Amino acid sequence: MHGRGEDERLTADEVGAPLGERASLVQFSSAFCAPCRATRRVLGEVAGLVPGVAHIEIDAEARLELVRDLGILRTPTVLVLDADGRVVRRAAGQPRKADVIAALGEAV
């Protein structure tokens, strides 16, 4: 079980980049993860399509404390954050573009 509780929130300091004005797609990746590259492409495209959405990629191996704190078990894992940094959706594995867009609908 991870340590954040029901109201999981992340700050710009924790993710190492400014959060999006409307939402953020936070991707946990690792160096030799082929699905991570495809996920990076999908999330980058979606962030480019939807104004106010940031795509932030985090190297899971470099941020083990955050990974443990959030209960991230595999890469890629994507967290969808609302404008306040609250985690509204999380998914492990390579997402489909349509699913990412649908998840963003809950955040904005």
C-alpha positions as CSV (number, residue, x, y, z in Angstrom):
1,M,0.0,0.0,0.0
2,H,1.3,3.4,-0.8
3,G,1.6,6.3,1.7
4,R,-0.5,9.1,0.3
5,G,-4.0,8.1,1.2
6,E,-7.2,8.9,-0.6
7,D,-6.4,12.5,-1.6
8,E,-3.2,11.9,-3.5
9,R,-1.6,15.1,-4.7
10,L,1.7,15.9,-6.3
11,T,3.5,19.2,-6.5
12,A,5.7,20.7,-9.2
13,D,8.7,20.2,-6.9
14,E,7.9,16.5,-6.5
15,V,7.6,15.9,-10.2
16,G,10.5,18.2,-11.1
17,A,8.6,20.3,-13.6
18,P,5.8,22.8,-13.7
19,L,2.3,21.2,-13.6
20,G,-0.1,21.9,-16.5
21,E,-2.5,24.8,-16.1
22,R,-5.5,22.4,-16.6
23,A,-4.0,19.0,-16.1
24,S,-0.8,17.0,-16.1
25,L,0.1,13.6,-17.5
26,V,2.9,12.2,-15.3
27,Q,4.7,9.2,-16.8
28,F,7.0,7.0,-14.7
29,S,9.5,5.3,-17.1
30,S,12.7,3.3,-16.9
31,A,15.7,3.1,-19.3
32,F,15.1,-0.2,-21.1
33,C,11.3,0.0,-21.3
34,A,10.1,-0.2,-24.9
35,P,6.4,0.6,-24.0
36,C,7.7,3.7,-22.2
37,R,8.9,5.2,-25.6
38,A,5.5,4.6,-27.2
39,T,3.8,6.0,-24.1
40,R,6.0,9.1,-24.3
41,R,4.9,9.6,-27.9
42,V,1.2,9.2,-27.1
43,L,1.2,11.5,-24.1
44,G,3.3,14.1,-25.9
45,E,0.7,14.1,-28.8
46,V,-2.2,14.4,-26.4
47,A,-0.5,17.2,-24.4
48,G,0.1,19.0,-27.7
49,L,-3.6,18.7,-28.7
50,V,-5.1,19.8,-25.4
51,P,-4.3,23.3,-24.2
52,G,-3.1,23.7,-20.7
53,V,-2.0,20.0,-20.4
54,A,1.6,19.2,-19.5
55,H,3.4,15.8,-20.1
56,I,6.0,15.2,-17.4
57,E,8.2,12.1,-17.6
58,I,10.0,10.8,-14.5
59,D,12.8,8.3,-14.4
60,A,11.5,5.8,-11.9
61,E,15.0,4.5,-11.1
62,A,16.2,8.0,-10.2
63,R,13.2,8.7,-8.0
64,L,12.8,5.5,-6.0
65,E,11.4,7.3,-2.9
66,L,8.6,8.9,-4.9
67,V,7.9,5.6,-6.7
68,R,7.6,3.8,-3.4
69,D,5.5,6.6,-1.9
70,L,3.0,6.4,-4.8
71,G,3.0,2.6,-5.0
72,I,4.3,2.5,-8.6
73,L,4.9,-1.2,-9.4
74,R,5.9,-1.1,-13.1
75,T,6.8,1.1,-16.0
76,P,5.2,2.8,-17.7
77,T,2.7,4.0,-15.2
78,V,0.8,7.2,-16.0
79,L,-0.9,9.4,-13.4
80,V,-3.5,12.0,-14.6
81,L,-3.4,15.0,-12.3
82,D,-6.0,17.8,-12.2
83,A,-5.0,21.5,-12.0
84,D,-4.4,21.2,-8.3
85,G,-2.1,18.2,-8.7
86,R,-4.6,15.7,-7.4
87,V,-4.3,12.2,-8.9
88,V,-7.6,11.5,-10.7
89,R,-6.6,8.4,-12.7
90,R,-3.7,6.0,-12.8
91,A,-2.9,3.3,-15.3
92,A,0.0,0.9,-15.7
93,G,1.1,-0.2,-19.1
94,Q,1.0,1.5,-22.5
95,P,-2.2,3.6,-22.8
96,R,-4.2,4.1,-26.0
97,K,-4.6,7.7,-27.1
98,A,-8.4,7.6,-26.8
99,D,-8.1,6.3,-23.2
100,V,-5.7,9.2,-22.3
101,I,-8.1,11.7,-23.8
102,A,-11.0,10.2,-21.9
103,A,-9.1,10.2,-18.6
104,L,-8.2,13.9,-19.2
105,G,-11.9,14.6,-19.4
106,E,-12.1,13.7,-15.7
107,A,-9.3,16.1,-14.8
108,V,-10.2,19.3,-16.6
